[in-house]
Amino acid sequence: MVDMKKLPVYLHIFIGLCHYIGMEQQFRASVRFNHNLASGYCLKNHTKTSYSECLAHFEKGNTSFNAMVYRRSFLLCSLCYVPTSLSVRKEPGFMMAHTHITDTSTENLALNKPTNQSATFFTSAYGNASSTLAVDGNRQTAMVQGNRYVCAQIDSDSSGEYWWIVDLGHIYSVSKVVIYNRNDCCGHWLKELDIKVGESLSEKSMHLCEHYKGPPATGYIVTIICQQPLLGKFVQIKKTINEGMVLCEVEVYH
């Protein structure tokens, strides 16, 4: 038997629940974190918003929002709460999530971004084969052009490691890495590579996008598709055997 005195309270709860369910169905978003696919409740949305404006909204938010989902294709900024295994990540601005952008996106996230490598190959004739040459937008695949190196070549350092890394500047969802291999010599070096993505440079933060066994049978462009999209600010290419590595260009995509 329903207590008629409490009927207005029940109606209020019912209407609120319906409103909440409607909001959830309208704005619920799947937010993919490294090795964790969790459903996020995106309860505040800004339409026709640029990425920088979305980030400003997120940074000014309160602790009920611990994730930001930005859909470039719709210019939609969503501020979300993700309850699964993120209890220590409640501070606004600490975690940002970006929905996957399809393979048709032409934005190369690595272009002209800061880079580093374990050790740089050098000759007196052509100078340094520095790490930045792999993100300068030059897709030339011969090692030398105009009496200078145009590809990054990683020499072995004292520890015998071969790695190259790019800082994307922000946390993105990374799905694809494209490598332009050297085609005038030593193309067989492009093999046994671990492509990793991470939010920081710590080993714990870096997660495997894919292992490329190689070498390429034909052609000089190698496309690596991550096993699943990974959130990260850094993309690393690391050779797992003791051998030289040349990267004429590296491109990173959503």
N, C-alpha and C positions, 0 to 999 in steps of 0.2 A: 504494500500500500504506500503510495507516494504521499509524503508530507507536503500538503499544499502550501504551507508557510515557507517551505524551502524551495518551492518550484522556481521562483525567480533566480535563485542561486544555481539550480540545475541547468536552467536555460542559459544562463551566463556562461557556465562551464562548457555546455554543449556547443554554443556559438563560438566560443574561444577555441575549442578543439577543432571545429570545422575550419575556422580561419587558419589555424596552425597547420592542419593537414593540407589545405589549399596552398598555403605559402610553401610548405615543404615540397609539394608536387611541382610547384612552379619554379622554385629556385634551388631545389636540391641539386648538388653537383658532385660528380665523382672526382675526387682529388687524389692524384697518384703521387705518393712519396716513395723514396728509395726503399724497395723491398716491402712496401706496405700500401695496399690499396684500401683506402678508407672512405666512407661516405661522409661528406661534409655538408652541414646545414648552412646554406648561404642565405642569411636573413636580411642582408642589406645590399642593395644593388644600385649602381650608378650607370646609366646608359650614356652613349655617345661620349665616352671618356677616354682620354689618352692614357698610355701606360704610366707616364709621370704623374698625372692627376690621380690615377688609381692608387699609386704608391703613396702619394700624399694623404689620401683618405685613409689608407691602411695604417700609416704611421701615426695618424692623429686619433685612431680608434681606441676602443677600450679593451680590457683583457678578455672580453667575451669573444673576440675575434682572434684566432691564431693562424688563420690562413687567408691568403688573397688569391683569387682565381681571376685571371684576366683573359678574356676571349678577344683576340685581335680581330677576328673575322666579323664580330658583332659590336666591337668597341664597348664591350660590357665588362664592368668592374664589379666583382662580387666579393664581399667580405664574409668569411665563413668561420664556423667553429667545427673542428674535427676532434671528436672525443677519443678516438682509438690511439692508445699508446703515445699521446702527446701531452701528458699531464705536466711536463716540465717546460712546455713550449707555449705558454700563455701570453707572453709579452708581445704586444703589437710590433710588427716589423721583424720578429725573429724568424718566422717561417713564411715563405712566399711560395705559392703553387701556381703553375700556369697550365691551362688546359692544352692538350695536344693539338698542334697545328698540323694539318695534313701535309703530305709530301709535296704538294703543289707550291708550298711557301718557297719564295726565292731569297729570303733573308739569310745571308751567311753570317752567323753569330760570331764567327772567329775573325772576320776581316779586320785587319789593322789593330787587333787586340794585343795586350802584353803577352810575351811568350818567354820561355826559358828551356834549356836543354842541359843534359848531364855534362857534356863537354863538346866544344865546337871545333870542327875541322878547319885548318888554316894552311894556306900556302903563300909564299911570298909573291907568286905570280898573280893570284886572283883574290887574296885577302881571306876574310872570314866567311865561312858558310853558316851564317848566324841563324838562330831560331826564328827571327822575325821574317826571314825570307819565305817562310811557309805560310804566312798570312798577309802578304803584301798585295794579293789580288792578281799576281802574275802567274798564269797557268803554264808558262813555258816549262817543258819537261827535259830539256837539255841542261846539263849542270852549269855550263858557262854561256854567258851572253854579254857581248860588249866588254870583254876582258874582265869580267867579274862573275862571281858565283851568283846564281839566282835561285838555288835550292838550299835548304838547310841540310847539313850533314852532321850527324852525331858521332863524335869520336868516343872511344872508350875512356872513361875516367879511371882513377886509381882503384875504384871498387869494381870495375868491369861492367858498369851499368850503362844501358843505352835507353834514354827516355827523352821525350819532348812533351811540353805542356803549354796550354793556352788558358789565360784568365779571361772569361767571357764578360766580366764586369758586373753581372747580375746573375741571380739564380734563374735558370731556364729549364724547361723540359726538353731534354736532348733525345732525339730519336735516330739521327743519322749523322755519320761522319764520312766525308769523301776525301780520299787521299789521291793526289796526283804523283805517280811514281816516276822516277828517272827513266828515260827511255833510250839514252845514248850509251849507257853502260850500267852494269851492276843492278839491273832491274830485279834480279833474283834475290836481292837483299830484303825486299819487302815481303817478309814472312815472319811467322811466329810472333805476332804482335798482340798484346793485351790493350784494348781500348777501354779506358775507365773514365767515369764521370763522378764528380764529388762536389759537395758543398764547401769543403775546405781541403787543404792539402794533406791532412792527416790520413794515414793509411786506413784507419777505421772508416773514414768518410768516403773513400773512393770505392765505387762499386763497378763491377764488370759490365760494360755495355756488350762487348763481344770479343771473342778471341779469333783473330784472323790467322789462319794457318798458312795460306799462300804457298808459293808466290803466284802472282797472276799468270795464267796460261797465255792470255793474249791481251793486247791493249795496255794502257798505262793508267787508267782511272779505276780505282777500287772503291766501291761503295759499301760501307759497313752499316747495317741496320741493327740497332740495339735489340736485344731479346725482349725488352720492354722499355718504354720511355723512362728516363732517369732524370731526377732533378739535380742540377749541379751548376756550379760557377766555374769549375775547372774541368778540362778534358785532357787526359793524358794518353799518349801513345808510348808504350813501353815494350821493348824487344826482350823476349824471354830466353834468347840464346846469345852467345858471345860472338857478335858479328856486326859490321857497320850498318847504318841506317840512313837513308836519304829521303827527305820529304820535300818535293818541289812545291806543293801547295796542300794545305789542309783546310777543309771547309766543314762547318758544324751547322746542323739544321735542327729545328724543332721536330 
